[in-house]
Amino acid sequence: MLQGSEAEELTVAAGELQVRIRRGHCTDWHDAEALPDSPGVESAGQQTEAPGKLTWPTVRPLVKGIVTVSDNEIRDTMRFLFERMKLVVEPSGASALAARRLPRLHATDPGWRARKRTVQVRGLPLAYVSGLVVERAFGLTKQSTPDWFAEQLKGLAVGTALQIPLMTSAFIVIRRRPNDWWLILAGATVPLMVLLSNLAPVLLMPLFNTFTPLSDERLREQLLALTERSGVKVADIYEMDMSRQSEKPNAMFTGLGNTKRIILGDTLLRCLLYTSPSPRDS
C-alpha cells in the first residue's frame, strides 16, 4: 500500500465518475475540482486515467449513481470472505460485495430487497417462451397458459418453503461456526439428500401430478419380472398424468429405499407397444 504523496495521487475511478455524473458532463481527471476526497487506495487497481472520453455517452444515460467504498470497508469484506467462505479475494474483487454490504446503500435504495425477490419472476418470460410457447408450436404440449402459470406459482411456493429453512439453518451454522462450517454442512448434505430422495415420490411429486398403480396388469407383471431378474426391488409400478404438462412419451425411476418405483407417463402408455421381455432386455 502506497503512503504519502504517492498515495494521494491515486484516486479510484469510481469516485471521479461520481463527480462527472453529478455534474452531468465529462471532465478531465486532472481537474482539481473534479477530484473528490480520496476513498482510499486499497483497490487502486481499478483506477483508470481517462474514464470517460469514449465511454461517457454510454455511461451517462444508464448509470444513476456511483457507490464508493473505503479501505476499511474493503478490508472488512475481504476478512468476511476469508473467515466465512474460505475465499482469498483481492481488494478489487471484494469492492462490489463491500458496496452491497453497506447499510447506507440499503437505506438509500429501499427497492433492493424487492429486486432480490423478483429475480425468479424476471425469468418467467423466457421460461414461458421456452417451456410453453415453443413446446405448443411443435405440438409437444396441450397445457393451457393458466395451468402453466399455476404450476410455476406452485413450484415457487414449494421451493420457497424448502429453501427458507434450509438456507436459514445453513447461515446460522456459518455464523456460529466460522472455522468448520463447511465440514458441518458437507456432513449434513448427504443424509439430507437421502431423506429428500426418499420423500419426494410420496410428498412432493403428488403436488404436481396424480399417481396411480399401473392398470395394465400384463405390463405390470412384465416390468416386475424384469426388475427381479435385474436384482432391483421396487415398491410398485405407477402411471402418472404426464399429459397435463407434455405430450412427449416418458418414464422415470425414482425414489430411494422403500419408495423406489417405476413411473410411466400416460403419454408413453398411449403409444407403447410391448412384448414379453427377452433376455436382451435384462
N, C-alpha and C positions, 0 to 999 in steps of 0.2 A: 504494500500500500504506500502510495507516494505521500510525502509530507511537504509542508511549507509552500513555496511559490509554485512548485511543480503540481501540487495537488490543486491549487487554486485555478490552474489553467484548464483543469479537466471539468467539464460540465456535461452531465448526462443529456443526451439529445432530447429526451422527453421533456425536460424542464424548459428548454428553449422553445420546443414545439408548442408547449403550453402557452407561452407568451404569444407566439405567432397566431394561434387560434383565437386567443382572447382579443388580440388587436385586429384580426381579420385580414391581415396581409402578411406577405413573406418578407422577413427582414434578414439582414446578414448577421451571422453568428458573432462576428467581431464587434457588432454594435453594442456598446457598453450598456445602453438602456434596455436592450433585448434580453440580456443575461439575467435570469432570476438568481435568487440565492442558491448556491450550490447544494443540491440534495445529497451530496456525498460522492465518493469516488469508488465505492465498493464494486459497482458494476460499470466501471468506466469503459469496459469493452463494448458497451452498447452505444458509445458516442460516435457521432459522425460530424465532420466539419461542416457539411453543407446539406442538412436535411430539409430540402425544400425546393430548389430550383426546378427540378423535373417532377418531383412527386407532389408538390403543393397543390396543383389543380385537382389531383385525385383525393388527397387527404382532406382538403378543406371542406368539401360538401358532405363527407362521410363521417368525419370524426367530430363528436360533440365536445370532447374534453380529454385531457390527459391526466393520468394519475401518476404521481411521483411517490417514491418510497425512499426512506432514509437508509443509511448504512445499518443502523441498529435493527430496523425492521427486516432488512435483507438477511442479516446475521441470525435473527430470531427464527426466520423461516428456514434457513439452512440448518439450524440446530434442530428444528421441529422435524424436518425431513430425515435427518440422520438418526435422531433418537426414536422416532415413531415408525418410520418407514424403512430404516436402514439404507437410505439412499444418500450418496455423496453427490451434491449438486453444486456447480459453480455459481457465483453470485448472479451472473446474467440469467442463468436458467431458473433461479429462485425468485427473480424480481416480479414475475407475473403473479405467482402464488402469494408473494408478500403483499401485493396490491389487493388481491382478492380477500386477504385476511384482515384488511384494515377496517376497524369499526366505523371510521368516518366515511368510508366508501358505502357501507351498508346504510348509514344514516342518511346520506345524501342521495341514495339510489334505492328508494323503497320497493321498486319493482324487481329487484334482483332475485328475491325469493320466488316471486311469481314466475319469472323466466325459467328458474330451475324446475318448477313443477310442470312447465309446458313443453319440456324437451320432447317427451314422447308424443304429445299432441301435435307438435310441429311435424313429426314423421308420418302422421296419418295420411296426408295427401299422396305421398309416394307409396305407402303401403296399400292405399285404396286402389291406385292405378295398377300396381304390380300384382296385388292379391285378388282383385275383383274385376276390374275393367279388362285387363289383358286376358285373364282366365275366361271371362264371359265371351270375349271376342272370338276365342278359339273353341268355344263350346266345352270348356273344361269345368264349368260350374253353372248351376242354376240358382245360386243363392241370391236372394234379394238384397238390395242396399240396406234396408233397415235391419235385416238379420245380421248382415256383416258388421255393421256398427255396434249392434247389441253384443256380438261376440267379442269385439275389440274392447268394449267397456267392461265386459265380464272378465276378460283376460287381464285388464289393467287392475281391476279390483282384487282379483286373486293374487296377482304379482305383488301388489302393494301390501296385502295382508301377510304375505310370506316374507317380503323383503324388509319391512319396517322392523319387526322384532329381531330378525337375523342381523341386519346391519347395526341396529342399536346395541345388540349384545356384543358384536364384534368391536365396535368403537369403545364400549365400556372396558373390554379386555385390553385394548390398545392403550387406553388412558391409565388403567390401573397397573398394567404390567408392561411398561415400556421396553423392558430389556428382553423378555422372552414371549411377547405376544404372538409372534409368528409361529413359534413352536406349539403354543396352545391352540391357535386357530387351525394349524395344519392337522393336529391330532383330532380336532373336533370335526373336520371336514369329512373324513371317511365314514364314521358312523352316521353322520347327518345325511350323506348321500345314500347310504344303505337304507336308512329309515324312509327317506322320500321315495326311493325306488320301490320300496315295499308298499307304501301307502298310496302312491299316485294312481294305480289302476282302480282302487276302491273308493278314494276320496276326491281326487282332483279331476281325473278324466270323465267321470259321470256328470260333472258340472257342464260339460260341453256336448256330450253325445249320450245316446241311450245304448246300453249294452245288454244283450240277452243271450242265453245259451243257444248255440247253433241249432237251428230247427231241422236241418238236413242230417238225419241220423247216419245215413250211409257215409257222407263226407266226414262227419264227426268221428266215426269209428276208424276210417282210413287214416285220419290225422293222428288220432290217439295211438294207433298201431305204429305209425311212423315214428312218433316221439319215443315210444317204448323201445323200438329197435335202435334208436339213436342214443338211448340212455338218458333222455331228458324227461323229467317229470313235470307235468303241467297240471294246474288245478282244473282247468276245463277249456273248452273251445267256445269262443263267443263270436257273435256278429254285432256290428255297430252300424248306425245310420250315417255312414260317411257321406252319403249323397246330400246331406244338409250343407256340407261345405264344398264338396268337389265331386265331379263325375269321373275322376281318374280311379281305376281299379287299384286297390292297395290292401295290404295286410300288415300285421305287426306282431312281434313277440315282445311282451312287456311284463313288468313285474319282477319280484325277487322273493325267493323263499316260497311261502305258502300262497303268494298272489301271482305266481308265474302263470301266464296264459297266452294262448294264441287268439288273435282277434282278426276276423275277416270283415272287410268292408262290404256293405250291401252292393256297392258298385262292382266289386270283384265277383260276388256270387251271381250277379246277373249275367255275366259273360264267361263264367268258369265252366270249362269242360274238363272233367276229371275221369280218371280211370283208376283201377286198383294200383296202389303203389308198387313199383318194380324195385328190384334190388338196387338199381342205379339211383333211385330216389333217396335211398337211405345212405 
